Amino acid sequence: MWVKTVIAFTIVYVLVLAHGELLKNSYLNLKIVGGQEVVPHTHPYQVGIAIREPKHRTGWCGGALITDMFVLTAVHCLKGIQLATLYIGAHDIRNLSNTMTIDVTPRNMLLHRLWTPRYAVNDIALIRLPKSITFSDSIQPIVLPNNPQTIHNVSPGQMLVAIGWGRTSSNTSIARPSKLHSIQLRVEADATCKNLFFHYDATLNICLEGNVEKTTCFGDSGGPIVVINERTGTHVLVGITSYGRKCENVSVLTKVAAYLDWIELTMRTGEM
């Protein structure tokens, strides 16, 4: 999930790129270090996003299907790209049976207008599908938090689940896995991320544990971080993988509950 840093412009800029498997220097590449392959189609909202940039550069990110017309992801995965191919209903991206693939161009991409790469603020975007899709056992939308004040407004110590096809190591010579992985990670105190990233904003972000043995990594960017209700089994989308430092430390999520109004308005009006 990490990007190669270009200068210490701000630790953030480098970090954001980090979660996407990148294309240029590293905006789009994170994976799940220490995770396990999931049972196929137990996360039917997971979307893989293959990205094509100018000069034939390519990358990989994740996203979450939230309705029959919209996928939620991170701005840094989409900014400046030429084309994205969405893999919906996939488990093994080398075996696309029962997988829906959809090409989308920038006209389908609704990026938060206040996103700033320097500070990695407002790293959230919507992809509007060309037409509505039909749900199935392997394709289902994920639930959004009901409101910012619900139990889904996570707290330190709570366990979340990260999902993605990101790399299992910061060593880019190791191939990205073709099968979907997940891992449980603990929410850290906001001060932990604030000490590492001065631009970290507790009202807009979630701080997620990470170390050399388990974390998000290149290719996980834009992908869903969820709470699973132990009683009902319902998966709730609480975070979007945004940035971090290499694949061996805490990572920063975009807090979905902070953007519910933006999501609703943008889906309704098509304006960013």
C-alpha positions in Angstrom: 0.0 0.0 0.0 2.8 2.4 0.0 4.4 4.7 -2.3 7.9 5.5 -2.9 8.7 8.7 -1.3 9.7 11.5 -3.5 11.5 13.8 -1.0 10.4 14.4 2.4 7.8 16.7 1.0 5.7 15.5 3.8 5.7 12.1 5.1 2.1 12.0 4.0 2.5 12.4 0.3 4.8 9.5 0.3 2.6 7.4 2.4 -0.6 7.9 0.5 0.9 6.5 -2.5 1.9 3.8 -0.5 -1.2 1.9 -0.4 -1.8 1.7 -4.0 0.2 -0.6 -6.1 1.8 1.8 -8.2 2.0 3.0 -11.1 4.3 5.8 -11.0 6.3 5.7 -7.9 4.0 4.1 -5.6 0.7 5.5 -5.1 -1.3 2.4 -5.6 0.1 -0.6 -4.0 -0.6 -2.2 -0.7 -1.2 -5.6 0.5 -1.9 -7.5 3.6 1.2 -8.5 5.4 0.6 -11.4 7.7 -3.0 -12.1 6.4 -4.7 -15.2 5.3 -6.6 -16.1 2.1 -10.3 -15.6 2.7 -13.1 -18.1 2.0 -14.2 -17.2 -1.5 -17.0 -14.6 -1.7 -17.2 -14.0 2.0 -16.5 -10.3 1.2 -18.8 -9.9 -1.8 -18.4 -6.1 -1.7 -14.7 -6.2 -2.4 -13.7 -4.6 -5.7 -10.3 -4.8 -7.3 -9.2 -1.8 -9.3 -6.5 -2.2 -12.0 -5.3 1.2 -13.0 -3.7 2.6 -16.2 -1.8 5.8 -16.0 -0.1 7.8 -18.8 3.1 6.3 -20.4 1.7 2.8 -19.9 2.2 2.8 -16.1 -0.1 0.5 -14.3 -1.2 0.0 -10.7 -3.6 -1.7 -8.3 -6.0 -0.6 -5.6 -9.1 -1.8 -3.8 -12.6 -0.4 -3.4 -15.9 -1.3 -1.9 -19.3 -1.7 -3.6 -21.8 0.4 -1.7 -24.8 0.3 -4.1 -25.6 -1.2 -7.5 -24.2 2.0 -9.0 -21.3 3.1 -6.9 -17.9 2.0 -5.6 -16.1 3.8 -2.8 -12.3 4.1 -2.9 -9.4 6.6 -2.2 -8.7 9.7 -4.3 -5.0 8.9 -4.6 -5.9 5.7 -6.5 -7.7 7.6 -9.2 -6.1 11.0 -9.5 -4.5 11.5 -13.0 -5.2 8.1 -14.3 -6.5 7.3 -17.8 -8.6 4.1 -17.3 -9.5 1.8 -14.5 -10.8 -1.8 -14.8 -13.0 -2.9 -11.9 -13.1 -6.5 -10.8 -16.4 -7.1 -9.0 -17.2 -10.5 -7.4 -13.6 -11.7 -7.8 -11.7 -13.9 -5.4 -8.8 -15.1 -7.6 -7.9 -12.4 -10.1 -6.1 -15.0 -12.3 -9.3 -16.9 -12.6 -12.1 -14.6 -13.5 -15.0 -17.0 -13.8 -18.1 -15.4 -12.2 -16.3 -12.1 -12.1 -17.7 -8.9 -13.5 -15.1 -6.6 -15.2 -16.1 -3.0 -16.0 -13.9 -0.4 -17.6 -14.3 3.2 -16.3 -12.8 6.5 -17.4 -12.2 9.7 -15.4 -15.8 10.9 -16.3 -17.0 8.1 -14.0 -14.8 9.2 -11.1 -16.0 11.6 -8.5 -13.0 12.8 -6.4 -13.4 14.8 -3.2 -12.7 18.3 -4.3 -10.8 19.2 -1.1 -8.4 16.3 -1.3 -4.8 17.5 -0.8 -1.9 15.2 -1.6 0.5 17.1 0.5 -1.5 16.4 3.7 -3.5 13.4 2.5 -6.7 15.0 3.6 -10.1 13.9 2.3 -8.7 10.8 0.6 -12.1 9.5 -0.6 -13.7 9.1 -4.0 -16.6 7.4 -5.7 -16.7 5.6 -9.0 -20.1 5.7 -10.8 -20.7 2.5 -12.7 -21.8 2.9 -16.4 -25.0 1.0 -15.5 -26.5 -0.7 -12.4 -25.3 -4.2 -11.7 -27.3 -7.2 -10.6 -26.4 -8.6 -7.1 -25.7 -12.3 -6.6 -24.1 -14.5 -4.0 -20.6 -13.2 -5.0 -21.6 -9.5 -5.5 -23.3 -7.6 -2.7 -23.0 -4.0 -1.4 -21.5 -3.4 2.0 -23.3 -1.5 4.8 -22.2 2.0 5.7 -22.2 3.3 9.3 -25.7 4.6 10.2 -24.3 7.9 11.5 -21.1 9.2 12.9 -22.3 8.6 16.5 -23.0 4.9 16.2 -20.9 2.1 17.6 -19.2 2.0 14.2 -17.4 5.1 15.2 -14.5 2.9 16.3 -12.4 3.3 19.4 -8.9 2.3 20.4 -8.5 -1.4 21.0 -11.3 -2.4 18.7 -10.5 -5.1 16.1 -11.1 -4.3 12.4 -10.7 -6.4 9.3 -8.5 -5.3 6.4 -9.2 -6.9 3.1 -7.2 -6.8 -0.2 -5.0 -8.2 -2.9 -2.1 -6.0 -1.8 1.5 -7.2 -1.4 2.4 -9.5 1.5 5.8 -7.7 1.9 7.4 -4.4 1.1 9.8 -6.4 -1.0 8.5 -5.7 -4.5 10.3 -8.7 -6.0 7.6 -10.8 -4.2 4.6 -11.1 -6.5 1.3 -9.7 -5.3 -1.1 -12.5 -4.4 -3.9 -13.4 -6.9 -6.3 -14.5 -4.1 -8.1 -12.2 -1.7 -6.6 -11.9 1.8 -7.7 -10.4 5.0 -6.3 -9.8 8.5 -7.6 -8.5 11.8 -5.9 -5.3 13.1 -6.4 -3.3 16.2 -7.4 0.4 16.3 -4.6 2.5 17.8 -4.9 5.7 19.9 -5.0 8.7 17.7 -1.9 10.0 19.4 0.1 7.2 17.9 -0.5 8.3 14.3 -0.4 12.0 15.3 3.2 11.5 16.5 4.2 10.0 13.2 2.1 12.2 10.8 1.6 15.7 11.9 -1.3 16.1 9.5 -3.3 13.2 11.0 -6.8 14.4 11.9 -8.7 12.3 14.4 -12.1 13.7 13.1 -11.4 12.4 9.6 -9.0 9.5 10.1 -8.6 6.2 12.0 -5.2 5.0 13.2 -4.7 1.2 12.6 -2.0 -1.0 14.1 0.9 -2.3 12.0 4.3 -3.9 12.2 6.6 -6.0 10.1 4.5 -9.1 10.8 1.0 -7.7 10.0 -0.2 -4.6 8.3 -1.7 -3.3 5.1 0.7 -2.9 2.2 1.1 -1.9 -1.5 -2.1 -2.7 -3.4 -4.4 -2.4 -0.5 -5.0 1.4 -1.0 -8.6 2.4 -1.3 -9.8 -1.0 0.0 -12.3 -1.6 2.7 -11.6 -1.8 6.5 -14.6 -3.3 8.2 -16.3 -4.1 11.5 -18.0 -7.4 11.6 -21.0 -7.6 13.9 -20.5 -10.8 15.9 -24.2 -11.3 16.5 -25.6 -10.7 13.1 -22.5 -11.3 10.9 -23.1 -7.9 9.2 -20.0 -6.2 7.7 -19.9 -2.5 8.1 -17.5 -0.2 6.2 -15.7 2.0 8.7 -12.5 2.9 6.9 -10.7 3.2 3.6 -7.0 2.4 3.4 -5.2 5.6 2.8 -1.5 5.8 3.7 1.2 4.6 6.0 5.0 4.1 6.1 6.4 1.2 4.1 4.7 -2.0 5.1 5.9 -2.2 8.7 4.1 0.4 10.7 0.7 1.8 11.6 -1.5 2.9 8.7 -4.0 5.7 8.4 -7.6 5.2 7.2 -10.1 7.6 5.9 -13.0 7.5 8.4 -16.1 6.7 6.4 -18.5 7.9 9.1 -17.0 11.4 8.7 -18.0 11.5 5.0 -21.6 10.1 5.1 -23.1 13.5 4.0 -20.5 13.8 1.2 -21.2 10.3 0.0 -25.0 10.8 0.0 -24.8 14.2 -1.8 -22.3 13.0 -4.4 -24.3 9.9 -5.3 -27.4 12.0 -5.6 -26.1 14.9 -7.5 -23.0 13.6 -9.3 -21.1 16.6 -8.0 -18.0 16.5 -6.0 
